[in-house]
Structures are given as structure tokens and as C-alpha cells.
Amino acid sequence: MSTFRKWVIIVIISSASLCVTCASSVASFAEQGVAKDFHVSHTVTILSISLFVEGLGLGPLLVGPLSEVYGRSIVYRISYAFFFVFSWPIAFAPNIEVYLIFRFVTGFCGSAFLSVAGGSVSDLFDNATVANPMAFYTVSPFIGPVLGPLMSGFINQNAHWRWTFRVLLIWIFVQLVALFLFVPETYVPVILKKKAASLRKSTGNHQLWAPLDRRDTNLTRAIIASCSTPFQLIWYDRMALLLNTWTSLILGILYLSFQAFPIIFEEHHGFSMQQTGMAYLGIGLGMICAMLSQPYWNRVVARAAEKNNGKAPPEARLYMGQVGGILVPLGLYWLAFTTYSSVHWIVPIIASVPFGAGIYFVFAAVFTYLVTAYRPIAASAMASNSAMRSTFAAAFPLFAGAMYHKLGTVGATALLAGIMTMCVPLPFIFLKIGARLRATVEVCEQGLISVERRDVEIAN
């Protein structure tokens, strides 16, 4: 497969991820209209974001690892088709129950792109070339939550809230067509299985079997294994647990901002809904600027490879995480002490730029680490991370309003900055002892990943 075609696949998968995560936060400025039409409280409408994000967290436990059994493309197509179909009841919901139930269902259906896509990047590129495509994929689902309020603010200030989801439906349909037309199967064991079936049919030789054909694919057992593998990874690997917790806290804070920014900018600075949506551009700008620094980090990894017989250890990806770990609390502290109404509104927006850059650096480092360190079960590793961070992201918006009104914008934001400050040492520690920890865990995990690893070796 040519490099150009590989990048076409990455762009389509990444834009699909962008659409899914944009759908999570696009409901943020629809809350007022939903509350009015369905006669419910503001707290109930916040559940729209929380339930969608919780669906994003639970979905990968099933669809992520199943992609390692049945392939990536079929998971993409089926899940996105359901994502499209079940988005209709949201746009035309007759009551709050239908609205909230299908928000959860669509989150669950769209979740494949937060776990399986990492596996596709791993399929298409080797360790030496995976950094740039992984960087592109990593920034896409995190630009989505920032794009959501911007899109929602413009629509809800000028049209009925239902148009938020009607516009989203059009976007989903375009993505679905692109997935069917341009994204083939990328998982080697499944490709070999299809090739073996074709050879058996054309040659009549029924002794031709792929490694995946010999694997037990009983559906019930496959589902149980799919749901248990990510938890086994967290249970056996404390490093994966801590990295997942770190990214979960950061994503939780990002989703908390969907309730915090209206308090900061609407109540303190008199912003309109549309203007508040544009306030998220600072976070997005930080993410994009951080992504543009990827060539530098590629050189850092290349130097690490030169010192390690031409192969960079997975821990070399954590240098980026060191910078991100510092930028996240730095941006939050800066934001905290510039939220006063006496401070010009541009200052807290500028403060959100290093926060956005830090988010990108941390997630790019952790995602690339998971894909390279757990290559045979990359989708399962990403599923464990996705499930955990989405649970945090679902919970944080629920207490954001109460926390900001109780502690004030300064106290609440400074508290979050303090929590993230305690996470700063993590990448520094793991860079030093990560290889030793992985060597210990590999013995414990042999039963967990032995089948996947053996199939990959045969395929190669």
C-alpha cells in the first residue's frame, strides 16, 4: 500500500474521530433550549454530555478488542452506520427520555474511533514512522470537543437547538460514505484469513488456513474476552493504570470546562453564547501549535533509537509527556488567576493556549506509548485508556457548576491545577524505570497476550 493511500485512510479515520468527539460537546449550548422544550432542569440537560461520553467509555470495551478478532473496517462501518441511524431520534426527540437514551447509544456506537483507530495507525505504520500519523490522529479527537461548543454556539444563538443535531447528521453521513469507499481492512491477521479463504476457494486446497482461523471465535467467549482484556491490562500493569489515570484527569478537566467557561466568560465578561463558544479557540490553538512541533519530537525519538541499537524504546515517547505534564498545570494556574472580571477577557483565553498544548503533548505521548509498548493488543490497550478517561469526562461536568459557584472561578481552577501538579513527576519516573516495569509485567501478561503475539509473529 502506498504512503499516500495510508495517509488518506488516516485522514478519514481521524475526521470520523473528530466528528464523534465533536458530537459529545456539541450539546453544550443546546442545554438551554432542551431544558425549555422538555421542561427539565439544567442539571438534567448536562446528562446529555455525560451519557454520551460514558457511552464513548463503555463502547471500546466491546468494539475495540473485537476489532482484533473480526477486523477494523467492519467495526468502523457497522458502528458508524449505527451512529448515523441513532442520531435521528436525538434531532427529532419528542421528550427528554428519548433524547438522553439515544445520546448514550450514539456515544456507544461512535466509540470505535477512540480505540480501534489507534490500532489502525499501528497496522499501517511501523515504530519508526508511526509518530506523525499518530500525532495527526491524536489531535483530531481532542479538537472535536473544542469544535463542539464553537459550532453549537453559532447554531443555538441563531436557530432552534434541534438544528445542532441536524447539521451533525449531515456530517456523519459524509463520513460514513467515505468509510465505505476508501477505508479497507488493515489488520494483518484478518487480511490473511480472507486471503486463505480465497485460496481455498480458487485452488480447492482445504489445508490452507490463516492463524486467525485456528483461533476460537465463539461469539460469547469473544465478547467476554473483549470486555475483560482491557481490565486485565490495567490490573497487571500499574504503569498502564497510572498513565490512564493521568489522561483521565486531564480529559475530565477539559469536559469540565464546558460548564466552567460559560461561568467565566458569560457571568464575568458578559459574553454571548456565540462569543463563549469562540473562547475555546485558545485551547484548540494550543493543540494545533503542539502538533506542529511533532518533527522535533521525531528527532528526539530518533536519537533515542541510535542509543538503543536502532530501535527506540517505548519510553522514548514520554519525553513529550514531560513537557505536557508541566504545561497543563501551568495553563490552569494562569487561567485561575486571570478569571477576575477586572482582567481583560483575552488574558484567560491566552492562558488556555498552554493548557491545550499540554493536553496534546500528554495524549500524544501516552497514545504512542500504548501503541508501541502493547503492539499485539494495541486496540485493547487503547480501549482500557478510553474507558477510564471517558468515565472521568462523564463525571466532571456534573459537579463543575456547583464547584465553581462554591469555590469561585479562582479557587476551583486553582484546585484543578494543584491536582495536575501532583501528576507532573509521572513521565519523569516512568522514563527511568518504565523498561524494568514492562519486563516484570510481560511475565504476568503472557497468558493474556500470547495468542495475539503468536499470530502477529506468524503474519510477519
C-alpha positions as CSV (number, residue, x, y, z in Angstrom):
1,M,0.0,0.0,0.0
2,S,1.4,3.4,-1.0
3,T,2.2,6.1,1.7
4,F,-0.4,8.4,0.0
5,R,-3.2,5.8,0.4
6,K,-2.2,5.2,4.0
7,W,-2.5,8.9,4.8
8,V,-5.9,9.0,3.0
9,I,-7.1,6.3,5.4
10,I,-5.6,8.1,8.4
11,V,-7.3,11.4,7.4
12,I,-10.7,9.7,7.0
13,I,-10.4,7.8,10.3
14,S,-9.2,11.0,12.1
15,S,-12.0,13.1,10.7
16,A,-14.5,10.5,11.8
17,S,-13.0,10.6,15.3
18,L,-13.3,14.4,15.2
19,C,-17.0,14.1,14.3
20,V,-17.6,11.7,17.2
21,T,-15.9,13.8,19.8
22,C,-17.5,17.0,18.4
23,A,-20.9,15.3,18.9
24,S,-20.0,14.9,22.6
25,S,-19.7,18.6,23.3
26,V,-22.0,20.0,20.6
27,A,-24.9,19.7,23.1
28,S,-23.3,22.2,25.5
29,F,-25.1,25.3,24.2
30,A,-28.2,23.3,23.3
31,E,-28.9,22.8,27.0
32,Q,-30.9,25.9,27.4
33,G,-33.3,25.1,24.5
34,V,-33.6,21.4,25.6
35,A,-34.5,22.5,29.2
36,K,-37.1,24.9,27.9
37,D,-38.7,22.5,25.4
38,F,-38.8,19.4,27.7
39,H,-39.4,21.3,31.0
40,V,-36.4,19.9,32.9
41,S,-33.7,21.4,35.0
42,H,-30.2,22.5,33.7
43,T,-28.7,19.6,35.7
44,V,-30.7,17.1,33.7
45,T,-29.6,18.6,30.4
46,I,-25.9,18.2,31.4
47,L,-26.6,14.5,31.4
48,S,-26.6,14.8,27.6
49,I,-22.9,15.3,27.6
50,S,-22.2,12.9,30.5
51,L,-24.2,10.0,29.0
52,F,-22.7,10.4,25.5
53,V,-19.2,10.4,27.0
54,E,-20.0,7.4,29.2
55,G,-21.1,5.6,26.0
56,L,-17.7,6.5,24.5
57,G,-16.1,4.9,27.5
58,L,-18.1,1.7,27.6
59,G,-18.1,1.1,23.8
60,P,-14.4,0.4,23.4
61,L,-14.6,-2.5,25.9
62,L,-16.6,-4.3,23.3
63,V,-15.7,-2.9,19.9
64,G,-12.0,-2.2,20.5
65,P,-10.8,-5.7,21.2
66,L,-13.3,-7.3,18.8
67,S,-11.5,-5.5,16.0
68,E,-8.6,-7.8,16.8
69,V,-10.8,-10.8,16.1
70,Y,-13.0,-9.6,13.2
71,G,-11.0,-6.7,11.7
72,R,-11.0,-2.9,11.8
73,S,-13.1,-2.0,8.7
74,I,-16.2,-4.0,9.6
75,V,-16.2,-2.4,13.1
76,Y,-15.8,1.0,11.6
77,R,-18.6,0.6,9.1
78,I,-21.1,-1.1,11.4
79,S,-20.5,1.2,14.4
80,Y,-20.7,4.4,12.3
81,A,-23.8,3.2,10.5
82,F,-25.5,2.8,13.9
83,F,-24.1,6.2,15.0
84,F,-25.8,7.7,12.0
85,V,-29.1,5.9,12.4
86,F,-29.4,6.5,16.1
87,S,-28.6,10.2,15.8
88,W,-32.0,10.8,14.1
89,P,-34.1,10.2,17.3
90,I,-31.9,12.9,19.0
91,A,-32.6,15.5,16.3
92,F,-36.3,14.8,16.4
93,A,-36.7,13.7,20.1
94,P,-40.3,14.0,21.4
95,N,-39.2,14.1,25.1
96,I,-36.2,14.2,27.4
97,E,-36.1,10.4,27.9
98,V,-35.6,9.7,24.2
99,Y,-33.1,12.5,23.9
100,L,-30.9,11.2,26.7
101,I,-31.2,7.5,25.9
102,F,-30.1,8.0,22.3
103,R,-27.3,10.3,23.4
104,F,-25.8,7.4,25.3
105,V,-26.5,4.9,22.5
106,T,-24.8,7.2,19.9
107,G,-21.8,7.6,22.2
108,F,-21.5,3.9,22.5
109,C,-21.8,3.4,18.7
110,G,-19.2,6.0,17.8
111,S,-16.7,4.9,20.4
112,A,-14.8,2.6,17.9
113,F,-12.9,5.6,16.7
114,L,-11.4,6.3,20.1
115,S,-9.9,2.9,20.5
116,V,-9.8,1.0,17.2
117,A,-8.3,3.9,15.2
118,G,-5.1,3.7,17.3
119,G,-4.8,0.1,16.2
120,S,-5.2,1.1,12.6
121,V,-2.4,3.5,12.9
122,S,-0.3,0.7,14.3
123,D,-1.3,-1.6,11.4
124,L,-0.3,0.9,8.7
125,F,3.0,2.3,10.1
126,D,5.9,0.7,11.9
127,N,7.6,2.0,15.1
128,A,10.0,4.2,13.0
129,T,7.2,6.0,11.1
130,V,4.2,5.9,13.5
131,A,4.9,9.2,15.2
132,N,3.5,11.6,12.6
133,P,0.3,9.7,11.8
134,M,-0.3,9.1,15.5
135,A,0.2,12.8,16.1
136,F,-2.4,13.6,13.4
137,Y,-4.8,11.1,14.8
138,T,-4.2,12.2,18.4
139,V,-5.1,15.8,17.9
140,S,-8.3,15.1,15.9
141,P,-10.5,13.6,18.7
142,F,-9.3,16.4,21.0
143,I,-10.0,19.2,18.6
144,G,-13.5,17.7,18.4
145,P,-14.6,18.7,22.0
146,V,-13.2,22.2,21.3
147,L,-15.0,22.5,18.0
148,G,-18.3,21.3,19.5
149,P,-19.0,24.5,21.6
150,L,-17.9,26.7,18.8
151,M,-20.3,25.0,16.4
152,S,-23.1,24.8,19.0
153,G,-22.7,28.5,20.0
154,F,-23.3,29.7,16.4
155,I,-26.2,27.4,15.7
156,N,-28.1,27.8,19.0
157,Q,-27.8,31.6,19.0
158,N,-29.3,31.8,15.6
159,A,-31.5,28.8,15.2
160,H,-33.5,26.1,17.1
161,W,-31.4,23.7,19.2
162,R,-32.6,20.7,17.0
163,W,-30.5,22.2,14.1
164,T,-27.4,21.4,16.1
165,F,-28.1,17.7,15.6
166,R,-29.4,18.0,12.1
167,V,-26.2,19.6,11.0
168,L,-24.3,16.9,12.8
169,L,-26.3,14.2,10.9
170,I,-25.1,15.7,7.6
171,W,-21.5,15.5,8.7
172,I,-21.9,11.9,9.9
173,F,-23.4,10.8,6.6
174,V,-20.5,12.2,4.6
175,Q,-18.1,10.4,6.9
176,L,-20.0,7.2,6.6
177,V,-19.8,7.3,2.8
178,A,-16.0,7.9,3.0
179,L,-15.5,5.0,5.3
180,F,-17.3,2.6,2.9
181,L,-15.5,3.9,-0.1
182,F,-11.9,4.5,1.0
183,V,-11.1,2.6,4.2
184,P,-10.1,-1.1,3.6
185,E,-9.2,-3.7,6.2
186,T,-5.8,-3.0,7.8
187,Y,-5.4,-5.7,10.4
188,V,-2.9,-8.3,9.1
189,P,-4.4,-11.5,10.7
190,V,-7.8,-10.7,9.2
191,I,-6.3,-9.9,5.8
192,L,-4.5,-13.3,6.0
193,K,-7.8,-15.0,6.9
194,K,-9.5,-13.5,3.9
195,K,-6.6,-14.5,1.6
196,A,-6.6,-18.0,2.9
197,A,-10.3,-18.3,2.3
198,S,-9.9,-17.0,-1.3
199,L,-7.0,-19.5,-1.9
200,R,-9.1,-22.4,-0.6
201,K,-11.9,-21.5,-3.0
202,S,-9.6,-21.0,-6.0
203,T,-7.3,-24.0,-5.5
204,G,-9.6,-26.4,-3.8
205,N,-6.9,-27.0,-1.2
206,H,-8.7,-27.1,2.1
207,Q,-5.4,-27.3,4.1
208,L,-4.8,-23.6,3.6
209,W,-5.6,-21.8,6.9
210,A,-4.6,-18.5,8.4
211,P,-3.6,-18.2,12.1
212,L,-6.9,-16.4,12.9
213,D,-8.9,-19.4,11.5
214,R,-7.4,-21.6,14.3
215,R,-8.4,-19.2,17.0
216,D,-11.6,-20.0,18.9
217,T,-14.1,-17.3,17.8
218,N,-17.1,-18.4,19.8
219,L,-19.1,-15.2,20.0
220,T,-19.9,-15.4,23.7
221,R,-16.4,-16.1,24.7
222,A,-15.1,-13.4,22.3
223,I,-17.4,-10.8,23.9
224,I,-16.3,-11.9,27.4
225,A,-12.6,-11.8,26.4
226,S,-13.2,-8.4,24.7
227,C,-14.6,-6.9,27.9
228,S,-12.0,-8.5,30.2
229,T,-8.8,-7.9,28.3
230,P,-8.5,-4.1,29.0
231,F,-9.2,-4.6,32.7
232,Q,-6.5,-7.4,32.8
233,L,-4.1,-4.9,31.3
234,I,-4.9,-2.3,34.0
235,W,-4.8,-5.0,36.7
236,Y,-1.4,-6.4,35.8
237,D,0.3,-3.2,34.6
238,R,0.5,-0.5,37.2
239,M,2.2,1.8,34.6
240,A,-0.8,1.5,32.3
241,L,-3.1,2.2,35.2
242,L,-1.2,5.4,36.2
243,L,-0.9,6.6,32.7
244,N,-4.6,6.0,32.2
245,T,-5.4,7.9,35.4
246,W,-3.3,10.8,34.3
247,T,-5.0,11.1,30.9
248,S,-8.4,10.6,32.6
249,L,-7.9,13.6,34.9
250,I,-6.9,15.8,32.0
251,L,-9.9,14.8,29.8
252,G,-12.2,15.3,32.8
253,I,-10.9,18.8,33.2
254,L,-11.4,19.5,29.5
255,Y,-15.0,18.4,29.7
256,L,-15.5,20.3,32.9
257,S,-14.6,23.5,31.0
258,F,-17.8,23.1,29.1
259,Q,-19.6,24.2,32.2
260,A,-16.8,26.4,33.6
261,F,-16.2,28.6,30.6
262,P,-19.9,29.9,30.5
263,I,-19.4,30.9,34.1
264,I,-16.1,32.6,33.5
265,F,-17.0,34.4,30.2
266,E,-20.8,34.9,30.3
267,E,-21.2,35.8,34.0
268,H,-17.9,37.7,34.4
269,H,-17.4,39.2,31.0
270,G,-20.9,39.4,29.6
271,F,-20.2,37.1,26.6
272,S,-23.0,35.9,24.4
273,M,-23.4,32.2,23.7
274,Q,-21.6,32.6,20.3
275,Q,-18.7,34.5,21.9
276,T,-18.3,31.9,24.6
277,G,-18.1,29.2,22.1
278,M,-15.3,31.1,20.4
279,A,-13.4,31.3,23.7
280,Y,-12.5,27.6,23.3
281,L,-10.3,28.6,20.3
282,G,-7.4,29.2,22.7
283,I,-7.4,25.5,23.7
284,G,-7.7,24.5,20.0
285,L,-4.8,26.8,19.0
286,G,-2.6,25.3,21.7
287,M,-3.3,21.8,20.4
288,I,-2.5,22.7,16.8
289,C,0.7,24.5,17.8
290,A,1.8,21.5,19.8
291,M,1.0,19.2,16.9
292,L,3.2,21.3,14.6
293,S,6.2,20.6,16.9
294,Q,6.0,16.8,16.0
295,P,9.1,16.9,13.7
296,Y,11.2,17.9,16.7
297,W,9.9,15.0,18.8
298,N,10.5,12.7,15.9
299,R,14.2,13.7,16.1
300,V,14.2,13.1,19.9
301,V,12.9,9.6,19.3
302,A,15.4,9.0,16.5
303,R,18.3,10.0,18.9
304,A,16.9,7.5,21.4
305,A,16.9,4.8,18.8
306,E,20.5,5.5,17.9
307,K,21.5,4.8,21.5
308,N,19.4,1.6,21.6
309,N,20.7,-0.4,18.5
310,G,18.4,1.4,16.1
311,K,15.2,0.7,18.0
312,A,13.7,3.4,20.2
313,P,12.2,2.0,23.5
314,P,8.5,2.9,24.1
315,E,9.6,5.1,27.0
316,A,11.3,7.5,24.5
317,R,7.8,8.7,23.6
318,L,7.4,10.1,27.1
319,Y,9.7,13.0,26.6
320,M,6.8,14.8,25.0
321,G,4.7,13.9,28.1
322,Q,7.2,15.6,30.4
323,V,6.6,18.9,28.6
324,G,2.9,18.4,28.5
325,G,2.7,17.4,32.2
326,I,4.2,20.8,33.0
327,L,2.2,22.9,30.6
328,V,-1.2,21.6,31.8
329,P,-1.0,22.9,35.4
330,L,0.9,26.0,34.2
331,G,-2.0,26.9,31.9
332,L,-4.5,26.1,34.7
333,Y,-2.7,28.3,37.2
334,W,-2.5,31.1,34.7
335,L,-6.2,30.7,33.9
336,A,-7.2,30.6,37.5
337,F,-5.7,33.9,38.5
338,T,-6.9,35.8,35.4
339,T,-10.6,34.9,35.6
340,Y,-11.5,38.1,37.5
341,S,-13.9,40.4,35.7
342,S,-11.3,43.2,36.1
343,V,-8.9,41.3,33.8
344,H,-9.3,41.7,30.1
345,W,-11.1,38.7,28.6
346,I,-8.3,37.9,26.2
347,V,-5.9,37.0,29.0
348,P,-7.7,33.9,30.2
349,I,-8.2,32.8,26.6
350,I,-4.4,33.2,26.1
351,A,-3.9,31.2,29.3
352,S,-5.8,28.3,27.8
353,V,-3.3,28.0,25.0
354,P,-0.6,26.2,27.1
355,F,-3.3,24.1,28.6
356,G,-4.4,23.0,25.1
357,A,-0.8,22.3,24.1
358,G,-0.2,20.3,27.3
359,I,-3.3,18.2,26.6
360,Y,-1.9,17.3,23.1
361,F,1.6,16.5,24.4
362,V,0.3,14.3,27.2
363,F,-2.1,12.3,25.0
364,A,0.3,12.0,22.1
365,A,2.9,10.6,24.4
366,V,0.6,8.2,26.2
367,F,-1.2,7.0,23.0
368,T,2.0,6.4,21.1
369,Y,3.5,4.7,24.2
370,L,0.5,2.3,24.4
371,V,0.5,1.5,20.7
372,T,4.3,0.7,20.7
373,A,4.5,-1.0,24.1
374,Y,1.5,-3.1,23.6
375,R,1.5,-3.6,19.8
376,P,0.0,-7.1,19.7
377,I,-3.0,-5.8,21.7
378,A,-2.9,-2.2,20.7
379,A,-6.7,-1.8,20.4
380,S,-7.2,-3.4,23.8
381,A,-4.6,-1.0,25.4
382,M,-6.4,1.9,23.8
383,A,-9.7,0.6,24.9
384,S,-8.6,0.5,28.5
385,N,-7.4,4.1,28.3
386,S,-10.6,5.2,26.5
387,A,-12.9,3.5,29.0
388,M,-11.2,5.1,32.0
389,R,-10.8,8.6,30.7
390,S,-14.3,8.7,29.3
391,T,-15.7,7.8,32.7
392,F,-13.9,10.8,34.3
393,A,-15.0,13.0,31.5
394,A,-18.6,12.0,32.1
395,A,-18.5,12.7,35.8
396,F,-16.6,16.0,35.9
397,P,-19.3,18.2,34.2
398,L,-21.9,17.1,36.7
399,F,-20.2,18.8,39.6
400,A,-18.5,21.6,37.7
401,G,-21.2,24.2,38.2
402,A,-21.5,23.6,41.9
403,M,-17.8,23.6,42.4
404,Y,-17.3,26.9,40.5
405,H,-20.1,28.6,42.3
406,K,-18.9,27.3,45.7
407,L,-15.2,27.9,45.4
408,G,-15.3,30.7,42.8
409,T,-13.6,30.6,39.5
410,V,-10.1,31.3,41.0
411,G,-10.4,28.6,43.8
412,A,-12.0,25.9,41.6
413,T,-9.5,26.3,38.7
414,A,-6.5,26.5,41.1
415,L,-7.7,23.3,42.8
416,L,-7.6,21.5,39.4
417,A,-4.2,23.0,38.7
418,G,-3.0,21.6,42.1
419,I,-4.2,18.1,41.2
420,M,-2.4,18.2,37.9
421,T,0.8,19.4,39.6
422,M,0.9,16.2,41.5
423,C,1.0,14.3,38.2
424,V,4.0,16.2,36.8
425,P,6.6,13.6,38.1
426,L,4.9,10.6,36.3
427,P,6.6,10.8,32.9
428,F,9.9,11.5,34.5
429,I,9.7,8.5,36.8
430,F,8.4,6.2,34.0
431,L,11.2,7.3,31.6
432,K,13.7,5.9,34.1
433,I,12.0,2.7,35.3
434,G,9.4,2.0,32.6
435,A,11.5,-0.7,30.8
436,R,12.0,-2.5,34.1
437,L,8.3,-2.4,34.9
438,R,7.4,-3.6,31.5
439,A,9.8,-6.5,31.7
440,T,8.1,-7.6,35.0
441,V,4.6,-7.2,33.7
442,E,5.4,-9.2,30.5
443,V,5.7,-12.3,32.6
444,C,2.4,-11.7,34.2
445,E,0.7,-11.0,30.9
446,Q,1.9,-14.0,28.9
447,G,-1.4,-15.7,29.2
448,L,-3.2,-12.6,28.2
449,I,-1.4,-11.7,25.0
450,S,0.3,-14.9,24.0
451,V,-2.3,-15.8,21.3
452,E,-2.2,-12.3,19.8
453,R,1.6,-12.1,19.8
454,R,1.9,-15.6,18.2
455,D,-0.4,-14.6,15.4
456,V,1.4,-11.4,14.7
457,E,4.7,-13.3,14.5
458,I,3.3,-15.8,12.0
459,A,1.7,-12.9,10.0
460,N,5.1,-11.2,9.8
